[in-house]
């Protein structure tokens, strides 16, 4: 068979794989950029809001620390909250536990007690029903199962299925104004000195480690499929008696 045909076939298969990987892992951007020094409008245009398998990703830069206010990265009513402690840069996650008739926020799950300040950080919270994976800068930091046991009935209490009404239960970037997932002392709606970019939601399910890493490697600026291709290369190696005889760099 003609060598050129073989090489072209390899390239075509490789490009099809890249295109499939790129488009199957696309996330919907909920907020391209925002300053958290002012209240950010609630995000209610969510596709498939009642899904119990999803992921959120965000780039955040905390410019200065104010211990008098909470520092919510993002949250959704009766669903999930990712936030920092008031007194220290400790990152927490809470899930809303229960069913359609009763529920409440889980105990805070500590992710790290040394969240970077004055540095862009990429955070992904990936949820698969009861299970949460938390990624920082493309690396898996925590995997946790949210499951409580009711002390009275001994029944299992799992995260509440998210509401299908995204207008009544929108997503907030920064401190939410209508509910208090983290703090109840009246400071929850205050702003803080931080900036976010590329706040995204994966609607088809949780992300895997490779997708999380790719999202981080895209950076907090613009990206394209050409940029994704820049991470790959193709070499054609010719072997003679199982020993490399020559190598051709395709791209």
ZADO-1210 file (C-alpha; in nm, 4 decimals, padded with zeros to 6 digits):
<atoms>
<atom x="00.0000" y="00.0000" z="00.0000" code="UNK" pos="1"/>
<atom x="00.1212" y="00.3489" z="-00.0839" code="UNK" pos="2"/>
<atom x="00.3042" y="00.5052" z="00.2125" code="UNK" pos="3"/>
<atom x="00.1405" y="00.8425" z="00.1491" code="UNK" pos="4"/>
<atom x="-00.2056" y="00.6856" z="00.1735" code="UNK" pos="5"/>
<atom x="-00.1133" y="00.5211" z="00.5038" code="UNK" pos="6"/>
<atom x="00.0200" y="00.8480" z="00.6455" code="UNK" pos="7"/>
<atom x="-00.2869" y="01.0408" z="00.5315" code="UNK" pos="8"/>
<atom x="-00.5115" y="00.7750" z="00.6851" code="UNK" pos="9"/>
<atom x="-00.3308" y="00.8046" z="01.0180" code="UNK" pos="10"/>
<atom x="-00.3626" y="01.1827" z="01.0097" code="UNK" pos="11"/>
<atom x="-00.7346" y="01.1682" z="00.9262" code="UNK" pos="12"/>
<atom x="-00.8049" y="00.9208" z="01.2073" code="UNK" pos="13"/>
<atom x="-00.6053" y="01.1363" z="01.4483" code="UNK" pos="14"/>
<atom x="-00.7907" y="01.4528" z="01.3484" code="UNK" pos="15"/>
<atom x="-01.1271" y="01.2778" z="01.3844" code="UNK" pos="16"/>
<atom x="-01.0243" y="01.1718" z="01.7351" code="UNK" pos="17"/>
<atom x="-00.9213" y="01.5279" z="01.8248" code="UNK" pos="18"/>
<atom x="-01.2460" y="01.6714" z="01.6874" code="UNK" pos="19"/>
<atom x="-01.4538" y="01.4150" z="01.8750" code="UNK" pos="20"/>
<atom x="-01.2650" y="01.4778" z="02.1992" code="UNK" pos="21"/>
<atom x="-01.2939" y="01.8539" z="02.1606" code="UNK" pos="22"/>
<atom x="-01.6646" y="01.8708" z="02.0815" code="UNK" pos="23"/>
<atom x="-01.7789" y="01.5959" z="02.3199" code="UNK" pos="24"/>
<atom x="-01.6180" y="01.7787" z="02.6131" code="UNK" pos="25"/>
<atom x="-01.7483" y="02.1264" z="02.5388" code="UNK" pos="26"/>
<atom x="-01.8937" y="02.3174" z="02.8304" code="UNK" pos="27"/>
<atom x="-02.1447" y="02.6022" z="02.8212" code="UNK" pos="28"/>
<atom x="-02.0079" y="02.9366" z="02.9383" code="UNK" pos="29"/>
<atom x="-02.2393" y="03.0878" z="03.1994" code="UNK" pos="30"/>
<atom x="-02.0303" y="03.4007" z="03.2581" code="UNK" pos="31"/>
<atom x="-01.7289" y="03.4922" z="03.0405" code="UNK" pos="32"/>
<atom x="-01.5898" y="03.7395" z="03.2962" code="UNK" pos="33"/>
<atom x="-01.7052" y="03.9436" z="03.5940" code="UNK" pos="34"/>
<atom x="-01.5819" y="04.1537" z="03.8821" code="UNK" pos="35"/>
<atom x="-01.7043" y="04.0356" z="04.2207" code="UNK" pos="36"/>
<atom x="-01.6593" y="04.3853" z="04.3623" code="UNK" pos="37"/>
<atom x="-02.0192" y="04.4387" z="04.2482" code="UNK" pos="38"/>
<atom x="-02.3179" y="04.2058" z="04.2586" code="UNK" pos="39"/>
<atom x="-02.3278" y="03.9765" z="03.9570" code="UNK" pos="40"/>
<atom x="-02.6788" y="03.9083" z="03.8218" code="UNK" pos="41"/>
<atom x="-02.8139" y="03.5602" z="03.8874" code="UNK" pos="42"/>
<atom x="-02.7760" y="03.3122" z="03.6007" code="UNK" pos="43"/>
<atom x="-03.1084" y="03.1494" z="03.5196" code="UNK" pos="44"/>
<atom x="-03.0574" y="03.0346" z="03.1592" code="UNK" pos="45"/>
<atom x="-02.9340" y="02.6859" z="03.2460" code="UNK" pos="46"/>
<atom x="-02.9912" y="02.3902" z="03.0176" code="UNK" pos="47"/>
<atom x="-03.1029" y="02.0699" z="03.1875" code="UNK" pos="48"/>
<atom x="-03.1086" y="02.2320" z="03.5339" code="UNK" pos="49"/>
<atom x="-03.2545" y="01.9230" z="03.7018" code="UNK" pos="50"/>
<atom x="-02.9607" y="01.6987" z="03.6124" code="UNK" pos="51"/>
<atom x="-02.7897" y="01.5259" z="03.9036" code="UNK" pos="52"/>
<atom x="-02.4742" y="01.4679" z="03.6967" code="UNK" pos="53"/>
<atom x="-02.2955" y="01.7902" z="03.6027" code="UNK" pos="54"/>
<atom x="-01.9843" y="01.9980" z="03.6631" code="UNK" pos="55"/>
<atom x="-01.8967" y="02.3640" z="03.7111" code="UNK" pos="56"/>
<atom x="-01.5614" y="02.5221" z="03.6327" code="UNK" pos="57"/>
<atom x="-01.4336" y="02.8718" z="03.7084" code="UNK" pos="58"/>
<atom x="-01.1185" y="03.0810" z="03.6971" code="UNK" pos="59"/>
<atom x="-01.0898" y="03.3158" z="03.9953" code="UNK" pos="60"/>
<atom x="-00.8388" y="03.5797" z="04.1048" code="UNK" pos="61"/>
<atom x="-00.8766" y="03.7047" z="04.4621" code="UNK" pos="62"/>
<atom x="-00.7060" y="04.0417" z="04.4699" code="UNK" pos="63"/>
<atom x="-00.7275" y="04.1204" z="04.8422" code="UNK" pos="64"/>
<atom x="-00.8621" y="03.9506" z="05.1529" code="UNK" pos="65"/>
<atom x="-01.1415" y="04.0962" z="05.3652" code="UNK" pos="66"/>
<atom x="-01.2109" y="03.8846" z="05.6761" code="UNK" pos="67"/>
<atom x="-01.5410" y="04.0633" z="05.7376" code="UNK" pos="68"/>
<atom x="-01.7213" y="03.9140" z="05.4360" code="UNK" pos="69"/>
<atom x="-01.7731" y="03.5633" z="05.2940" code="UNK" pos="70"/>
<atom x="-01.6112" y="03.4650" z="04.9672" code="UNK" pos="71"/>
<atom x="-01.8454" y="03.2481" z="04.7599" code="UNK" pos="72"/>
<atom x="-01.7009" y="03.1351" z="04.4293" code="UNK" pos="73"/>
<atom x="-02.0322" y="03.0038" z="04.2955" code="UNK" pos="74"/>
<atom x="-02.3494" y="02.8539" z="04.4358" code="UNK" pos="75"/>
<atom x="-02.6971" y="02.7383" z="04.3436" code="UNK" pos="76"/>
<atom x="-02.9950" y="02.7377" z="04.5771" code="UNK" pos="77"/>
<atom x="-03.0749" y="02.3928" z="04.7198" code="UNK" pos="78"/>
<atom x="-02.7884" y="02.2412" z="04.5239" code="UNK" pos="79"/>
<atom x="-02.4205" y="02.3270" z="04.5697" code="UNK" pos="80"/>
<atom x="-02.1971" y="02.5971" z="04.7171" code="UNK" pos="81"/>
<atom x="-01.8217" y="02.6416" z="04.6697" code="UNK" pos="82"/>
<atom x="-01.6796" y="02.9106" z="04.8951" code="UNK" pos="83"/>
<atom x="-01.3894" y="03.0302" z="05.1075" code="UNK" pos="84"/>
<atom x="-01.3926" y="03.0821" z="05.4809" code="UNK" pos="85"/>
<atom x="-01.4084" y="03.4368" z="05.6138" code="UNK" pos="86"/>
<atom x="-01.1048" y="03.4242" z="05.8362" code="UNK" pos="87"/>
<atom x="-00.8665" y="03.2272" z="05.6160" code="UNK" pos="88"/>
<atom x="-00.8272" y="03.1147" z="05.2531" code="UNK" pos="89"/>
<atom x="-00.9798" y="02.7743" z="05.3243" code="UNK" pos="90"/>
<atom x="-01.1906" y="02.6314" z="05.0434" code="UNK" pos="91"/>
<atom x="-01.5123" y="02.4462" z="05.1275" code="UNK" pos="92"/>
<atom x="-01.7921" y="02.2713" z="04.9401" code="UNK" pos="93"/>
<atom x="-02.1463" y="02.2132" z="05.0614" code="UNK" pos="94"/>
<atom x="-02.4249" y="02.0096" z="04.9052" code="UNK" pos="95"/>
<atom x="-02.7944" y="02.0477" z="04.9802" code="UNK" pos="96"/>
<atom x="-02.9130" y="01.7193" z="05.1311" code="UNK" pos="97"/>
<atom x="-03.2677" y="01.5826" z="05.1478" code="UNK" pos="98"/>
<atom x="-03.5726" y="01.5419" z="04.9274" code="UNK" pos="99"/>
<atom x="-03.8466" y="01.7580" z="04.7786" code="UNK" pos="100"/>
<atom x="-04.0215" y="01.8038" z="05.1142" code="UNK" pos="101"/>
<atom x="-03.7325" y="01.8599" z="05.3560" code="UNK" pos="102"/>
<atom x="-03.3614" y="01.9221" z="05.3468" code="UNK" pos="103"/>
<atom x="-03.0656" y="02.1300" z="05.4526" code="UNK" pos="104"/>
<atom x="-02.7047" y="02.2076" z="05.3706" code="UNK" pos="105"/>
<atom x="-02.4444" y="01.9444" z="05.4464" code="UNK" pos="106"/>
<atom x="-02.1541" y="01.9974" z="05.6804" code="UNK" pos="107"/>
<atom x="-01.8760" y="02.1834" z="05.4984" code="UNK" pos="108"/>
<atom x="-01.6240" y="01.9662" z="05.3198" code="UNK" pos="109"/>
<atom x="-01.2773" y="02.1205" z="05.3438" code="UNK" pos="110"/>
<atom x="-01.0827" y="02.1090" z="05.0185" code="UNK" pos="111"/>
<atom x="-00.7683" y="02.3045" z="05.1083" code="UNK" pos="112"/>
<atom x="-00.6586" y="02.5445" z="05.3814" code="UNK" pos="113"/>
<atom x="-00.4142" y="02.7252" z="05.1536" code="UNK" pos="114"/>
<atom x="-00.6141" y="02.8586" z="04.8598" code="UNK" pos="115"/>
<atom x="-00.3885" y="03.0880" z="04.6516" code="UNK" pos="116"/>
<atom x="-00.4425" y="03.4645" z="04.6770" code="UNK" pos="117"/>
<atom x="-00.3439" y="03.7152" z="04.4065" code="UNK" pos="118"/>
<atom x="-00.3111" y="03.4326" z="04.1578" code="UNK" pos="119"/>
<atom x="-00.5447" y="03.2935" z="03.8955" code="UNK" pos="120"/>
<atom x="-00.6791" y="02.9569" z="04.0105" code="UNK" pos="121"/>
<atom x="-00.8964" y="02.7135" z="03.8165" code="UNK" pos="122"/>
<atom x="-01.1604" y="02.5285" z="04.0174" code="UNK" pos="123"/>
<atom x="-01.3865" y="02.2468" z="03.8949" code="UNK" pos="124"/>
<atom x="-01.6593" y="02.0869" z="04.1041" code="UNK" pos="125"/>
<atom x="-01.7762" y="01.7688" z="03.9296" code="UNK" pos="126"/>
<atom x="-02.0881" y="01.5986" z="04.0649" code="UNK" pos="127"/>
<atom x="-02.2186" y="01.2490" z="03.9942" code="UNK" pos="128"/>
<atom x="-02.5280" y="01.2123" z="04.2137" code="UNK" pos="129"/>
<atom x="-02.3789" y="01.1544" z="04.5634" code="UNK" pos="130"/>
<atom x="-02.0171" y="01.1822" z="04.4537" code="UNK" pos="131"/>
<atom x="-01.8131" y="01.4978" z="04.4139" code="UNK" pos="132"/>
<atom x="-01.4678" y="01.5435" z="04.2616" code="UNK" pos="133"/>
<atom x="-01.2919" y="01.8744" z="04.3184" code="UNK" pos="134"/>
<atom x="-01.0103" y="01.9812" z="04.0876" code="UNK" pos="135"/>
<atom x="-00.7664" y="02.2687" z="04.1460" code="UNK" pos="136"/>
<atom x="-00.5582" y="02.3807" z="03.8481" code="UNK" pos="137"/>
<atom x="-00.6416" y="02.0642" z="03.6590" code="UNK" pos="138"/>
<atom x="-00.5507" y="01.8226" z="03.9380" code="UNK" pos="139"/>
<atom x="-00.7902" y="01.6103" z="04.1414" code="UNK" pos="140"/>
<atom x="-00.7684" y="01.7251" z="04.5040" code="UNK" pos="141"/>
<atom x="-01.0676" y="01.5587" z="04.6695" code="UNK" pos="142"/>
<atom x="-01.3214" y="01.2860" z="04.5970" code="UNK" pos="143"/>
<atom x="-01.6073" y="01.2625" z="04.8438" code="UNK" pos="144"/>
<atom x="-01.9390" y="01.0853" z="04.8827" code="UNK" pos="145"/>
<atom x="-02.2142" y="01.3005" z="05.0325" code="UNK" pos="146"/>
<atom x="-02.4322" y="01.0594" z="05.2286" code="UNK" pos="147"/>
<atom x="-02.5894" y="01.1103" z="05.5711" code="UNK" pos="148"/>
<atom x="-02.7819" y="00.8702" z="05.7945" code="UNK" pos="149"/>
<atom x="-03.0973" y="01.0037" z="05.9579" code="UNK" pos="150"/>
<atom x="-03.0577" y="00.9594" z="06.3331" code="UNK" pos="151"/>
<atom x="-03.4307" y="00.8932" z="06.3817" code="UNK" pos="152"/>
<atom x="-03.5232" y="00.6705" z="06.0900" code="UNK" pos="153"/>
<atom x="-03.1764" y="00.5371" z="06.0052" code="UNK" pos="154"/>
<atom x="-03.2561" y="00.6194" z="05.6437" code="UNK" pos="155"/>
<atom x="-02.9942" y="00.7350" z="05.3969" code="UNK" pos="156"/>
<atom x="-03.0028" y="01.1065" z="05.3150" code="UNK" pos="157"/>
<atom x="-02.8483" y="01.1968" z="04.9813" code="UNK" pos="158"/>
<atom x="-02.8048" y="01.5244" z="04.7919" code="UNK" pos="159"/>
<atom x="-03.1352" y="01.6687" z="04.6778" code="UNK" pos="160"/>
<atom x="-03.2064" y="01.6386" z="04.3063" code="UNK" pos="161"/>
<atom x="-03.1508" y="01.9885" z="04.1620" code="UNK" pos="162"/>
<atom x="-03.4575" y="02.1922" z="04.0783" code="UNK" pos="163"/>
<atom x="-03.5789" y="02.1905" z="03.7195" code="UNK" pos="164"/>
<atom x="-03.6791" y="02.5562" z="03.7636" code="UNK" pos="165"/>
<atom x="-03.3604" y="02.7505" z="03.6962" code="UNK" pos="166"/>
<atom x="-03.5403" y="03.0837" z="03.7320" code="UNK" pos="167"/>
<atom x="-03.6507" y="03.0075" z="04.0866" code="UNK" pos="168"/>
<atom x="-03.3175" y="02.8389" z="04.1615" code="UNK" pos="169"/>
<atom x="-03.0527" y="03.0206" z="03.9576" code="UNK" pos="170"/>
<atom x="-02.6756" y="02.9958" z="03.9769" code="UNK" pos="171"/>
<atom x="-02.4794" y="03.2748" z="04.1426" code="UNK" pos="172"/>
<atom x="-02.1223" y="03.3856" z="04.0835" code="UNK" pos="173"/>
<atom x="-01.9888" y="03.5484" z="04.3969" code="UNK" pos="174"/>
<atom x="-02.1960" y="03.5819" z="04.7107" code="UNK" pos="175"/>
<atom x="-02.5641" y="03.4990" z="04.6416" code="UNK" pos="176"/>
<atom x="-02.8289" y="03.7518" z="04.7364" code="UNK" pos="177"/>
<atom x="-03.1280" y="03.5270" z="04.7997" code="UNK" pos="178"/>
<atom x="-02.9956" y="03.2444" z="05.0181" code="UNK" pos="179"/>
<atom x="-02.7133" y="03.1750" z="05.2619" code="UNK" pos="180"/>
<atom x="-02.5362" y="02.8464" z="05.1941" code="UNK" pos="181"/>
<atom x="-02.2271" y="02.9401" z="05.3906" code="UNK" pos="182"/>
<atom x="-02.3021" y="03.2130" z="05.6437" code="UNK" pos="183"/>
<atom x="-02.6184" y="03.3288" z="05.8175" code="UNK" pos="184"/>
<atom x="-02.4962" y="03.6412" z="05.9966" code="UNK" pos="185"/>
<atom x="-02.6252" y="03.8873" z="05.7397" code="UNK" pos="186"/>
<atom x="-02.2988" y="03.9326" z="05.5489" code="UNK" pos="187"/>
<atom x="-02.3590" y="03.6737" z="05.2796" code="UNK" pos="188"/>
<atom x="-02.4780" y="03.9212" z="05.0165" code="UNK" pos="189"/>
<atom x="-02.1726" y="04.1483" z="05.0436" code="UNK" pos="190"/>
<atom x="-01.9221" y="04.1760" z="04.7608" code="UNK" pos="191"/>
<atom x="-01.5492" y="04.1112" z="04.7756" code="UNK" pos="192"/>
<atom x="-01.2361" y="04.1999" z="04.5809" code="UNK" pos="193"/>
<atom x="-01.2041" y="03.9274" z="04.3204" code="UNK" pos="194"/>
<atom x="-01.2441" y="03.8621" z="03.9497" code="UNK" pos="195"/>
<atom x="-01.3626" y="03.5584" z="03.7559" code="UNK" pos="196"/>
<atom x="-01.3433" y="03.4390" z="03.3983" code="UNK" pos="197"/>
<atom x="-01.4742" y="03.1429" z="03.2025" code="UNK" pos="198"/>
<atom x="-01.7392" y="03.0263" z="03.4463" code="UNK" pos="199"/>
<atom x="-01.8676" y="02.7130" z="03.2727" code="UNK" pos="200"/>
<atom x="-02.1097" y="02.4289" z="03.3223" code="UNK" pos="201"/>
<atom x="-02.0779" y="02.0808" z="03.1783" code="UNK" pos="202"/>
<atom x="-02.4357" y="01.9675" z="03.1245" code="UNK" pos="203"/>
<atom x="-02.3810" y="01.6151" z="02.9936" code="UNK" pos="204"/>
<atom x="-02.2329" y="01.4789" z="03.3146" code="UNK" pos="205"/>
<atom x="-01.9305" y="01.4945" z="03.5437" code="UNK" pos="206"/>
<atom x="-01.5865" y="01.5550" z="03.3970" code="UNK" pos="207"/>
<atom x="-01.2991" y="01.3082" z="03.3969" code="UNK" pos="208"/>
<atom x="-00.9405" y="01.3976" z="03.4951" code="UNK" pos="209"/>
<atom x="-00.8343" y="01.4494" z="03.1335" code="UNK" pos="210"/>
<atom x="-01.1192" y="01.6928" z="03.0670" code="UNK" pos="211"/>
<atom x="-01.0371" y="01.8820" z="03.3866" code="UNK" pos="212"/>
<atom x="-00.6727" y="01.9042" z="03.2864" code="UNK" pos="213"/>
<atom x="-00.7600" y="02.0196" z="02.9347" code="UNK" pos="214"/>
<atom x="-00.9875" y="02.2910" z="03.0747" code="UNK" pos="215"/>
<atom x="-00.7048" y="02.4140" z="03.2949" code="UNK" pos="216"/>
<atom x="-00.4506" y="02.4052" z="03.0110" code="UNK" pos="217"/>
<atom x="-00.6801" y="02.6202" z="02.7969" code="UNK" pos="218"/>
<atom x="-00.6029" y="02.9013" z="03.0387" code="UNK" pos="219"/>
<atom x="-00.8251" y="03.1854" z="03.1480" code="UNK" pos="220"/>
<atom x="-00.8092" y="03.3634" z="02.8142" code="UNK" pos="221"/>
<atom x="-00.9516" y="03.2805" z="02.4749" code="UNK" pos="222"/>
<atom x="-00.9060" y="02.9348" z="02.3316" code="UNK" pos="223"/>
<atom x="-00.9909" y="02.7577" z="02.0122" code="UNK" pos="224"/>
<atom x="-00.9692" y="02.4197" z="01.8544" code="UNK" pos="225"/>
<atom x="-00.6414" y="02.5295" z="01.6956" code="UNK" pos="226"/>
<atom x="-00.5087" y="02.5945" z="02.0407" code="UNK" pos="227"/>
<atom x="-00.6130" y="02.2454" z="02.1428" code="UNK" pos="228"/>
<atom x="-00.4324" y="02.0981" z="01.8462" code="UNK" pos="229"/>
<atom x="-00.1174" y="02.2745" z="01.9604" code="UNK" pos="230"/>
<atom x="-00.0961" y="02.0303" z="02.2487" code="UNK" pos="231"/>
<atom x="-00.0663" y="01.7350" z="02.0118" code="UNK" pos="232"/>
<atom x="00.1847" y="01.6176" z="01.7554" code="UNK" pos="233"/>
<atom x="00.2191" y="01.3287" z="01.5106" code="UNK" pos="234"/>
<atom x="00.5416" y="01.1450" z="01.4341" code="UNK" pos="235"/>
<atom x="00.5789" y="00.8599" z="01.1843" code="UNK" pos="236"/>
<atom x="00.8509" y="00.6174" z="01.2951" code="UNK" pos="237"/>
<atom x="00.9931" y="00.3598" z="01.0533" code="UNK" pos="238"/>
<atom x="01.1260" y="00.0436" z="01.2208" code="UNK" pos="239"/>
<atom x="01.3704" y="-00.2075" z="01.0803" code="UNK" pos="240"/>
<atom x="01.3985" y="-00.5305" z="01.2785" code="UNK" pos="241"/>
<atom x="01.2096" y="-00.3551" z="01.5612" code="UNK" pos="242"/>
<atom x="01.4769" y="-00.0832" z="01.5728" code="UNK" pos="243"/>
<atom x="01.3982" y="00.2770" z="01.4821" code="UNK" pos="244"/>
<atom x="01.5374" y="00.3405" z="01.1365" code="UNK" pos="245"/>
<atom x="01.3996" y="00.6869" z="01.0696" code="UNK" pos="246"/>
<atom x="01.1376" y="00.9281" z="01.1977" code="UNK" pos="247"/>
<atom x="00.9165" y="01.1727" z="01.0108" code="UNK" pos="248"/>
<atom x="00.7581" y="01.4605" z="01.2015" code="UNK" pos="249"/>
<atom x="00.4108" y="01.5185" z="01.0560" code="UNK" pos="250"/>
<atom x="00.3175" y="01.8110" z="01.2873" code="UNK" pos="251"/>
</atoms>
